[in-house]
Amino acid sequence: MVAAIAPSTLIELGTQEANIKYQEDFVSGSWTNLNKYAKQTPGMASYDGQSWCVIFLLWLAHRAGDVSIMPQTPACNVAITTYQSWGRWSWYPAVGAQVMLGNFGQDHTGLVYRYDATRIWTIEGNSNANGSSEGDGVYLRVRNRADANVYGYGFPKYCSPMVTAHPTWTDDPALLKTSSGTAAAYAPYPGADFFRVGRTSPLVLSAANRLVAVGAGSYNPTADIGSGDLTAWGAWHVTCGSPGGAYSGVPNETIWRALQVPHGH
């Protein structure tokens, strides 16, 4: 059964990954295509080390609660034919659509989070900031709708109506239901006891990346809690207006929620 996932949930999750500046492994001077998304997405682990732009979007769907809202494939061309067989293919953009790129859509993909009459704004995995063919991480991009490289759009099986430029699009009434919202987007507060120097957790790294991203610290983020993490939390406490009084040495729930920490990966 398809979960009640709205486009906004995938967009929030994807924006988080871009904001924490996630990149694939870099070994001996080269980007390797090895990444967390293939390892953490059902059925995709064997493709780790290969192009992962499609897998990144599947990871977003899996993190949101139901990977089946998108075609179950790492290949762009197979994703296109699957969307077409579902009757969910369009030559027009939509918020939350999977844009397919290349002469026939076979080269690359991304998630559309905004569009206007001439452009689309996208979240893309295995991409870059300079437009070269060598992708290395998750980035926010802007593309021209009329670019010959922009082939078309697949519409995932969302629970809410698609906001789209398609002039005659009709949403599948069988899919429309109450959205699960964005509860899956951020990690819940782990409790004050979690913040013990020396603790190792993927959640520690997620929080550290967010602290650096918002300017609360300039240290090197790791999965181990150290004094640098606690100092950065203190700076973030002040930035938030010191809710609950003076910083106690560990973050309270208010400033944790304000930081919007992604789930530990």
Solvent accessible surface area in square Angstrom, and as a share of the most:
residue,aa,sasa,rsa
1,M,217,0.97
2,V,30,0.18
3,A,34,0.26
4,A,20,0.15
5,I,0,0.00
6,A,11,0.09
7,P,14,0.09
8,S,57,0.37
9,T,1,0.00
10,L,0,0.00
11,I,28,0.14
12,E,53,0.24
13,L,6,0.03
14,G,0,0.00
15,T,40,0.23
16,Q,13,0.06
17,E,2,0.01
18,A,14,0.11
19,N,62,0.32
20,I,17,0.09
21,K,148,0.63
22,Y,40,0.15
23,Q,77,0.34
24,E,6,0.03
25,D,66,0.34
26,F,113,0.47
27,V,84,0.48
28,S,115,0.74
29,G,58,0.56
30,S,63,0.41
31,W,79,0.28
32,T,39,0.23
33,N,39,0.20
34,L,70,0.35
35,N,3,0.01
36,K,25,0.11
37,Y,0,0.00
38,A,0,0.00
39,K,118,0.50
40,Q,56,0.25
41,T,4,0.02
42,P,69,0.43
43,G,65,0.63
44,M,11,0.05
45,A,61,0.47
46,S,95,0.61
47,Y,74,0.28
48,D,34,0.18
49,G,28,0.27
50,Q,99,0.44
51,S,62,0.40
52,W,1,0.00
53,C,5,0.03
54,V,4,0.02
55,I,1,0.00
56,F,0,0.00
57,L,0,0.00
58,L,2,0.01
59,W,3,0.01
60,L,0,0.00
61,A,0,0.00
62,H,75,0.33
63,R,62,0.23
64,A,9,0.07
65,G,53,0.51
66,D,18,0.10
67,V,23,0.13
68,S,47,0.31
69,I,0,0.00
70,M,3,0.01
71,P,4,0.02
72,Q,96,0.43
73,T,11,0.06
74,P,37,0.23
75,A,36,0.28
76,C,9,0.06
77,N,86,0.44
78,V,68,0.39
79,A,1,0.00
80,I,11,0.06
81,T,80,0.47
82,T,32,0.18
83,Y,0,0.00
84,Q,82,0.36
85,S,89,0.57
86,W,79,0.28
87,G,53,0.51
88,R,13,0.05
89,W,33,0.12
90,S,2,0.01
91,W,150,0.53
92,Y,83,0.31
93,P,1,0.01
94,A,0,0.00
95,V,38,0.22
96,G,0,0.00
97,A,0,0.00
98,Q,2,0.01
99,V,0,0.00
100,M,0,0.00
101,L,0,0.00
102,G,0,0.00
103,N,114,0.58
104,F,146,0.61
105,G,0,0.00
106,Q,78,0.35
107,D,87,0.45
108,H,29,0.13
109,T,0,0.00
110,G,0,0.00
111,L,0,0.00
112,V,0,0.00
113,Y,60,0.23
114,R,125,0.45
115,Y,49,0.19
116,D,45,0.23
117,A,89,0.69
118,T,85,0.50
119,R,98,0.36
120,I,0,0.00
121,W,26,0.09
122,T,0,0.00
123,I,0,0.00
124,E,0,0.00
125,G,1,0.01
126,N,23,0.12
127,S,5,0.03
128,N,6,0.03
129,A,88,0.68
130,N,122,0.62
131,G,50,0.48
132,S,59,0.38
133,S,124,0.80
134,E,97,0.43
135,G,6,0.06
136,D,15,0.08
137,G,0,0.00
138,V,3,0.02
139,Y,51,0.19
140,L,76,0.38
141,R,43,0.16
142,V,82,0.47
143,R,42,0.15
144,N,90,0.46
145,R,61,0.22
146,A,100,0.78
147,D,65,0.34
148,A,93,0.72
149,N,54,0.28
150,V,18,0.10
151,Y,62,0.24
152,G,1,0.01
153,Y,5,0.02
154,G,0,0.00
155,F,0,0.00
156,P,0,0.00
157,K,45,0.19
158,Y,2,0.01
159,C,2,0.01
160,S,29,0.18
161,P,83,0.53
162,M,13,0.06
163,V,99,0.57
164,T,31,0.18
165,A,33,0.25
166,H,43,0.19
167,P,98,0.61
168,T,108,0.63
169,W,48,0.17
170,T,110,0.64
171,D,26,0.14
172,D,60,0.31
173,P,109,0.69
174,A,84,0.65
175,L,22,0.11
176,L,71,0.35
177,K,76,0.32
178,T,121,0.71
179,S,42,0.27
180,S,65,0.42
181,G,30,0.29
182,T,50,0.29
183,A,91,0.71
184,A,31,0.24
185,A,0,0.00
186,Y,65,0.25
187,A,8,0.06
188,P,88,0.55
189,Y,49,0.19
190,P,47,0.30
191,G,24,0.23
192,A,54,0.42
193,D,128,0.66
194,F,29,0.12
195,F,14,0.06
196,R,139,0.51
197,V,94,0.54
198,G,53,0.51
199,R,62,0.23
200,T,94,0.55
201,S,20,0.13
202,P,74,0.47
203,L,27,0.14
204,V,6,0.04
205,L,66,0.33
206,S,4,0.03
207,A,4,0.03
208,A,0,0.00
209,N,37,0.19
210,R,31,0.11
211,L,0,0.00
212,V,54,0.31
213,A,46,0.36
214,V,54,0.31
215,G,64,0.62
216,A,13,0.10
217,G,19,0.18
218,S,114,0.74
219,Y,56,0.21
220,N,123,0.63
221,P,33,0.21
222,T,58,0.34
223,A,33,0.25
224,D,68,0.35
225,I,7,0.04
226,G,24,0.23
227,S,86,0.55
228,G,30,0.29
229,D,11,0.05
230,L,32,0.16
231,T,99,0.57
232,A,3,0.02
233,W,5,0.02
234,G,12,0.11
235,A,44,0.34
236,W,30,0.11
237,H,5,0.02
238,V,103,0.59
239,T,98,0.57
240,C,45,0.27
241,G,58,0.56
242,S,43,0.28
243,P,33,0.21
244,G,89,0.86
245,G,38,0.37
246,A,97,0.75
247,Y,61,0.23
248,S,96,0.62
249,G,30,0.29
250,V,40,0.23
251,P,0,0.00
252,N,50,0.26
253,E,74,0.33
254,T,80,0.47
255,I,0,0.00
256,W,1,0.00
257,R,146,0.53
258,A,52,0.41
259,L,0,0.00
260,Q,80,0.35
261,V,1,0.00
262,P,2,0.01
263,H,48,0.21
264,G,28,0.27
265,H,51,0.23
